[in-house]
Amino acid sequence: MRILLHVPGSRTLKDRRRAVQSLVQRIAARHHASVAEVGHLEHPGAAVVAATVVANAPQLVRARLDAIRREAELAADSVFIDSNTWLVKMSAADESKGTS
C-alpha cells in the first residue's frame, strides 16, 4: 500500500520527519507490517509511506491494509490524502521457484 500524506504546519524537514516517523512506527508496531517513508523525502509538507503485509489469505491482507489505511486517516500529525493498494498472489508454481 502506498499512502500520500500532507503534513500541515511542518516548516522544516525535521518537523515532517518527526510526524511521519511517528506514524510509521505506530503502523509497524500495531499492524505487524513493514513500513517505510519512500517519497517526497525533501518536501517539508508532504510524504509518501509504503506498507507491506504478508498473509496466507487475501482476506487477511485486505483487512490489515484497511486497518493501516484507517490508522493513516486518523493520524493527528498528518492529513491523509490518498492511497493505492496492490495485492500480489503467489501461486504454487511461484513457491517451487524459491531461492535458498
Secondary structure as GFF3:
##gff-version 3
##sequence-region A 1 100
A	DSSP	beta_strand	2	6	.	.	.	ID=ss1
A	DSSP	alpha_helix	13	31	.	.	.	ID=ss2
A	DSSP	beta_strand	34	39	.	.	.	ID=ss3
A	DSSP	beta_strand	46	52	.	.	.	ID=ss4
A	DSSP	alpha_helix	58	74	.	.	.	ID=ss5
A	DSSP	beta_strand	79	84	.	.	.	ID=ss6
A	DSSP	alpha_helix	92	96	.	.	.	ID=ss7
###
